[in-house]
Amino acid sequence: MRENLFSEASFRAELSNFEFAFNRMAQVIDFEMFRPALNAMLDKADRKSNAGRKPFDYVLMFKILVLQDMYNLADERMEEAILDRRSFCQFLGIYDSSDVPDSRTIWHFKEQLGEDGARKLFDAFSKEITKAGFAAKKGSMIDASFTECPRQHFTKEDKEYLDKGEIPPDWSKAKLAQKDLDARWTKKGNVSYHGYKNHAMADAKNKIIRDYEVTSAEVHDSQELDDFVPACKENTNKNVFGDSAFRSKDAQKKLKDAGLRSRIHERAYRGKPLSDSAKAANKIKSHVRARIEHVFGRLKNFGSDFLRSIGIERAGRFIGLANLVYNMDRVAMLVKSRVPYFTPGVYLKAA
């Protein structure tokens, strides 16, 4: 078939009709709202020299990270995907191959952003969510999910040095760069995990992540409860839901002292099984608590359960961005499902 003057416009119109998750985001969220935070974080780093090509637009680069997160693509695969997928180019506003950042540029942008940058973007979007009418309601749900990373193999001699906090003397800089010394092993049930944990707190009404913490995998869920108390207090409902891993006398007291009501599952102990009333109460709590599993299920669909980089700082950036992208996707779905006669761009506009 011969091309005509309107073929490109026709392609774009057809692609816009597909319910890609990133298209849904673009219809609801004005990505320009992230520009002030990105400029504040990255301008100084990019102004070290006026030589060479000007840096790529920060919002464009952030949108690339959104796609990369949603499809769990390595930097090289991300560059290829932009060149190959017309839908990606349309989302990014790229219509010339010379405007596509290479894999090294994508990597460098992520390194500049860092864990702190991911947190600032998450917090900035959280404020916009509340302004748009999606306040935290119907209680807080807390839980954690594993993010695994490449498994490390150490000799007995290596472990002896590492246990003392020392680097084995025969390790070169190149070898050290490939070793993740922050990741830890842990076991849940009969399954072993190696990597990090995404501790998250979401509201029961909207299933939006309101706060998160990133730790190595061996950190017990209950150890992060203190960090979530301030965010739980902002919920219009003071109930806090969690599985029995969070249950302890200390946790119950902390929640009570903060003016929160514990709806954490009761747990059985050896020689002290749960009573029928406790089982019935747990079942009722599960109707709410289980909703956070939907959050982690969606995150897993995005590939947030496996980390390609090493080190807890990069893990923090990776998990922080995953939580942010989840919230963006969730808000886009909520808006389109709740707004009668939805018109693209009616919510979450840049100031």
C-alpha positions in Angstrom: 0.0 0.0 0.0 1.3 3.4 -0.9 1.8 6.0 1.9 -0.2 9.2 1.8 0.0 12.5 3.6 -2.3 11.3 6.4 -0.7 7.8 7.0 1.3 8.9 10.1 -1.6 10.8 11.6 -3.8 7.7 11.0 -1.2 5.5 12.8 -1.2 7.8 15.8 -4.9 8.0 16.0 -5.2 4.2 15.9 -2.5 3.7 18.6 -4.3 6.2 20.8 -7.3 3.9 20.9 -5.4 1.0 22.4 -5.7 0.7 26.2 -2.0 0.6 26.9 -1.3 1.4 30.5 1.0 4.3 29.5 -1.6 5.7 27.2 -4.1 5.7 30.1 -1.5 7.6 32.2 -0.9 10.2 29.4 -4.7 10.8 29.1 -5.0 11.5 32.9 -1.6 12.9 34.1 0.2 15.9 32.8 3.8 14.8 33.1 4.9 18.5 33.2 4.0 18.4 36.9 7.3 16.5 37.5 9.4 19.2 35.8 9.9 21.5 38.9 11.2 18.6 41.0 13.4 17.2 38.2 14.8 20.7 37.5 15.6 21.2 41.1 17.4 17.9 41.4 19.2 17.7 38.1 20.0 21.2 36.9 23.2 21.6 39.0 24.5 18.3 37.9 24.1 19.1 34.3 25.6 22.6 34.4 29.1 21.5 35.2 30.1 22.3 31.7 28.6 24.0 28.6 30.6 21.7 26.3 29.0 19.0 24.2 25.4 18.2 23.5 22.7 19.7 25.7 21.2 17.1 28.1 17.9 15.5 27.0 14.7 16.9 28.4 14.2 15.8 31.9 10.5 15.0 31.5 11.3 12.9 28.4 13.9 11.0 30.3 11.5 10.4 33.2 8.8 9.1 30.8 11.4 6.7 29.5 12.0 5.4 33.1 8.2 5.0 33.4 8.2 2.7 30.3 11.3 0.9 31.4 9.7 0.2 34.8 6.4 -1.0 33.3 8.0 -3.4 30.9 11.1 -4.3 33.0 13.6 -3.6 30.3 17.3 -3.3 30.6 18.9 0.0 29.3 20.0 -1.5 26.0 16.6 -3.2 25.4 14.9 0.2 26.3 16.8 2.0 23.6 15.9 -0.8 21.1 12.2 -0.7 22.1 11.9 3.1 21.6 13.4 2.7 18.1 11.2 -0.3 17.3 7.8 0.6 18.9 5.7 3.4 17.4 3.5 3.4 20.5 6.5 4.2 22.7 7.6 7.0 20.4 4.1 8.5 20.5 4.0 8.4 24.3 7.4 10.0 24.5 6.8 12.6 21.7 9.7 11.3 19.7 9.4 11.2 15.9 13.0 11.2 14.8 15.6 8.5 15.6 18.2 11.2 16.4 16.1 12.2 19.4 16.3 8.8 21.0 18.7 8.7 24.0 21.1 5.8 23.9 21.4 3.2 26.7 24.3 5.0 28.3 22.3 8.2 28.6 19.4 6.3 30.2 21.8 4.7 32.7 23.4 8.1 33.5 20.0 9.7 34.1 19.0 7.0 36.5 22.3 7.4 38.4 21.8 11.2 38.6 18.3 10.7 39.9 19.3 8.2 42.6 17.3 6.9 45.5 16.7 10.4 46.9 15.3 11.6 43.5 12.9 8.7 43.3 11.6 9.5 46.8 11.1 13.2 45.9 9.2 12.3 42.8 7.0 9.9 44.8 6.3 12.5 47.4 5.5 15.2 44.8 3.0 12.9 43.1 1.5 11.9 46.4 0.6 15.6 47.1 -1.0 15.9 43.6 -3.0 12.7 44.3 -4.5 14.2 47.5 -5.2 17.6 45.7 -7.1 15.6 43.0 -9.5 14.2 45.6 -7.9 10.8 46.3 -7.3 11.2 50.0 -6.3 8.2 52.1 -9.6 6.6 53.4 -11.0 3.4 55.0 -7.9 2.5 56.9 -4.2 1.7 56.2 -2.8 -1.7 54.9 0.8 -2.6 55.5 2.8 -5.4 54.1 6.1 -6.2 52.3 7.2 -7.9 49.1 10.6 -9.3 48.0 12.6 -7.8 45.2 15.3 -10.4 44.3 18.6 -9.6 42.6 21.3 -11.8 41.0 22.4 -14.3 43.6 26.0 -13.9 44.9 28.4 -16.8 45.4 31.2 -16.4 47.9 34.0 -18.8 48.9 34.4 -19.7 52.6 37.4 -17.4 52.8 35.4 -14.6 51.2 32.7 -15.0 53.8 35.2 -14.8 56.6 36.4 -11.4 55.5 32.9 -10.1 54.7 31.5 -11.2 58.1 34.2 -9.0 59.6 33.2 -6.1 57.4 36.3 -6.4 55.3 36.8 -6.8 51.5 38.8 -10.0 50.5 42.3 -8.9 49.6 42.3 -10.8 46.3 39.2 -8.9 44.9 40.0 -6.5 42.1 38.0 -3.3 41.6 36.3 -5.0 38.6 35.2 -7.9 40.7 34.0 -5.8 43.6 31.9 -3.7 41.2 30.0 -6.9 40.4 29.3 -8.0 44.0 26.2 -6.9 45.9 27.3 -6.6 49.5 24.0 -5.0 50.6 21.6 -7.8 49.5 20.8 -10.5 52.1 19.3 -14.0 52.1 16.1 -14.9 53.9 13.6 -17.6 54.0 9.8 -17.4 53.9 8.0 -20.7 54.2 10.3 -23.1 52.4 11.4 -20.6 49.8 14.7 -18.8 49.9 15.0 -15.2 48.7 18.1 -13.1 48.0 17.8 -9.3 47.7 15.7 -6.6 49.1 12.2 -5.8 50.5 9.6 -3.3 49.5 7.7 -2.4 52.7 4.6 -0.5 51.6 1.6 1.1 53.2 -1.5 1.6 51.1 -5.0 3.0 51.9 -7.8 0.5 51.8 -10.2 2.8 49.8 -8.1 3.5 46.7 -5.2 1.0 47.0 -2.8 3.8 46.5 0.7 3.4 48.1 1.0 6.2 50.6 4.5 5.4 52.0 7.2 2.9 51.5 10.6 1.8 52.9 13.3 -0.2 51.2 15.5 -2.6 53.2 17.6 -5.8 52.6 15.5 -9.0 52.5 16.2 -10.2 56.0 14.6 -7.2 57.8 11.4 -8.4 59.5 8.2 -6.7 58.3 7.4 -5.5 61.8 10.6 -3.5 62.1 9.3 -0.9 59.6 6.0 -0.4 61.4 7.2 2.8 63.2 8.0 4.5 59.9 4.5 4.1 58.7 2.7 5.5 61.8 2.8 9.2 60.6 1.3 8.3 57.2 -1.3 6.0 58.9 -2.4 8.9 61.0 -3.2 10.9 57.9 -5.9 8.4 56.9 -9.4 9.5 57.7 -10.0 6.0 59.2 -7.6 5.1 62.0 -7.7 1.3 61.5 -4.4 -0.4 60.6 -4.5 -3.7 58.9 -1.7 -6.2 58.6 -0.9 -9.9 58.7 0.2 -11.7 61.9 3.9 -10.9 61.2 3.2 -7.4 62.5 1.5 -8.6 65.7 3.3 -8.0 69.0 2.6 -6.3 72.3 5.0 -3.6 71.4 3.3 -3.0 68.0 -0.1 -2.9 69.6 1.1 -0.3 72.2 2.7 1.9 69.5 -0.4 2.0 67.4 -2.6 2.7 70.4 -0.3 5.5 71.7 -0.5 7.1 68.2 -4.3 7.1 68.3 -4.5 4.2 65.8 -6.7 1.1 66.0 -4.9 -2.2 65.4 -6.7 -4.5 63.0 -3.6 -6.7 62.7 -4.3 -10.5 62.6 -3.9 -12.4 65.8 -1.5 -15.3 65.6 -1.3 -18.8 67.1 1.6 -20.0 69.2 2.8 -23.5 69.9 0.4 -25.0 72.4 -1.9 -22.0 72.1 -4.1 -22.3 69.0 -6.5 -19.5 68.0 -9.9 -19.5 69.4 -12.9 -19.7 67.1 -13.7 -16.0 67.8 -10.1 -15.0 66.9 -10.3 -17.0 63.7 -13.6 -15.3 62.8 -12.1 -11.9 63.6 -9.1 -12.7 61.4 -11.4 -13.6 58.5 -13.2 -10.3 58.7 -9.9 -8.4 58.8 -8.7 -10.4 55.8 -11.4 -8.8 53.6 -9.6 -5.5 53.9 -6.0 -6.6 54.4 -6.0 -8.8 51.3 -6.5 -5.8 49.1 -2.8 -4.9 49.5 -2.0 -8.2 47.7 -3.6 -6.6 44.7 -1.0 -3.8 44.9 1.9 -6.2 45.0 0.3 -8.3 42.3 0.2 -5.3 40.0 3.8 -4.3 40.9 4.9 -7.9 40.0 3.2 -7.5 36.6 5.5 -4.6 36.0 8.5 -6.7 36.9 9.3 -5.1 40.2 10.2 -8.4 41.8 13.6 -8.6 40.1 16.4 -6.1 40.2 19.2 -6.0 37.6 21.5 -3.6 39.4 23.4 -4.1 42.7 23.5 -2.1 45.9 20.8 -0.9 48.3 20.9 2.7 46.9 20.0 1.5 43.4 17.5 -0.9 44.9 15.9 2.1 46.6 15.7 4.0 43.4 14.3 1.0 41.5 11.7 0.2 44.1 10.8 3.9 44.7 10.2 4.4 40.9 8.2 1.1 40.8 5.9 2.4 43.6 5.5 5.7 41.9 4.7 4.2 38.5 2.2 1.9 40.3 0.5 4.9 41.8 0.4 6.7 38.5 -1.2 3.6 36.8 -3.6 3.2 39.7 -4.8 6.9 39.7 -5.3 6.7 35.9 -7.5 3.7 36.3 -9.5 5.3 39.1 -10.1 8.5 37.2 -11.3 6.7 34.1 -13.6 4.5 36.1 -15.1 7.2 38.2 -15.3 10.3 36.0 -18.6 10.4 33.9 -18.0 11.3 30.3 -14.2 11.2 30.8 -12.2 13.7 28.8 -8.4 13.1 28.6 -6.4 15.5 30.6 -9.1 16.6 33.1 -7.1 15.5 36.1 -3.6 16.0 37.6 -2.5 18.9 35.5 0.8 20.8 36.0 0.4 24.0 37.9 
